[in-house]
């Protein structure tokens, strides 16, 4: 290892640092993508750390790379210190080269990430989260940037200047300053950010040593110009002296202020009042540039062009921002996630209940009674027992406090007289979950089934159409007790779909008389699907006579779908009973089965295309089978995705099979989890398969319990500790009868 005392300048130290990192990478035979994955860093961070033309990497990046490359960390950090130079002495000019600064160390807000192609978010937590600080989207220039660049150009030409950007929280002030000084970095300018021990003390202590070609960085300038005890006025006077001393120029002073501070500092005092900011007022005169709260149509068009060119952060922000508030969304979203992750248990319970409500398609506006009732089972027993009497009030105060960009995890909604609240909020205050937390919740709670208090609150406080949406969600998650009661409430509200679903549930538990009564009630109201469903269930159960009777009832009510469906099921049975699948399938195709199934598909029966794909596959026409399955998948049939995944696996394309199964799983197909587990087991990744099965069991997938037990037995475990997966997490019976 070469000692840092052998280097006569920073360039040599920087070159040696990168040479040692590159040598470590080559020695392990890693490419940069593999190194990034092993170090838990972004691909861009690794590329820049190994490039001679990029800014010096941070200590955190060097440490992560050293550990990944099995190198000693301390010598590499010593080299990094040599790159940064020796500690400044009392007579040295303050600051360091602009190129050596990380924009986030200058208080540029980390920007909201976008979902990866796998559905994960570039955000706090996990391997992606460790590079959260490095994420900055492409910069979109606006009108104020032209004014700011004119000031910077003047400084580059040797004229001392000062400008303060004035705008509301998270409107892009600090990022605009950072982008503006980049041309000065190429000219060797320094940047001084005074902040230690306090901002006011730091600027007064170092301003006399500011030399030519220095940017004085006064972000959040109220901490300097508004400092108490007369310090703000002293700082204004010192800055004025710097700006008017030709021997110390050129320098540029860049600051940012919120509008309320700028108004306070520049307002003329009343004749009988003390003038508290005369020097500050003089300093700011003619040196302010205003920023708008939102992006105008021209700036938004530029942002959309950058998004279309590949900037996924901008694309995601454009999709979810509100009223042109692009900068606020980008800056505030990471802080929203941090606020959620560090919330008190009652506040986090409210947010989780709201996340689950939005994830399951409840309306935008959630009532306080619903949130209060739903939140209780999101708390542990100890957390619930220690709640104080005013827990809800305190939790609401916590979750409604704004972060950057005036965003809050939950925001109270006030309806205008002509614009009623969206959703089934009860009378009284209603709250809306922040868009980014809604998206974050879609990912982190994707496999989590809401607890009993959530479904109970929905039954008590929500109305149509939310009740129907949640009844479907409960049904899908095998929460049959709550699905039944939610469907009942929806039926009382006039939903014919609810009558059909109640008929199905009754049929499943053997109550055929009530099932037929409910199905006929739905048919009388114009919905024959219930009779069609019952006909299908009777056919599968072997009751051909009962199936035909129900099909006739459906036909009398104006539907031919039941008869078509029975024909399809019987054709499939004939194929299965044939001497071989191929011979039976070929015979059915010769007899016109394909035309029949395509007509059924044209009439809206998506199952017909899956059956056709199966027949074509059995007949040896794999291309035709895949095309039929793809057509069915495009209509939303997730069983078609399973069929396509099986075909891809048989063809040896395990990666595409996994992608299709994940797509089906994300769409709610519970069979996909089992097939994914099977795929990973066959690949030898039993640990991954078991982890997925456990997640599915936690989310209410009953088949996952059997799969965990089987995997444990195959792996030699005795199944100890698996019993909780055999219980309904709600503590409710699986059926209400």
BELFENKA-V26097 format. One record per helix or strand. SS is the DSSP state (2 for helix, 1 for strand). FROM is the first residue (numbers start at 1). TO is the last residue. Records with the same first field share a line. If there is no record, write none. Layout:
# BELFENKA-V26097
SS->FROM-TO / FROM-TO
This chain:
# BELFENKA-V26097
2->4-6 / 10-28 / 32-39 / 43-49 / 59-68 / 73-84 / 98-100 / 103-106 / 126-129 / 132-134 / 143-156 / 173-180 / 182-185 / 199-209 / 222-225 / 231-243 / 246-248 / 259-266 / 278-284 / 297-308 / 312-320 / 326-341 / 345-359 / 368-378 / 381-385 / 391-399 / 404-406 / 435-444 / 452-461 / 466-476 / 480-492 / 496-508 / 512-524 / 529-540 / 544-556 / 561-577 / 581-590 / 593-602 / 607-618 / 622-634 / 638-650 / 654-666 / 671-682 / 686-698 / 702-714 / 723-726
1->96-97 / 115-115 / 121-121 / 161-166 / 190-192 / 214-218 / 251-257 / 288-290 / 366-367 / 402-403 / 407-408 / 410-413 / 416-416 / 419-419 / 430-433
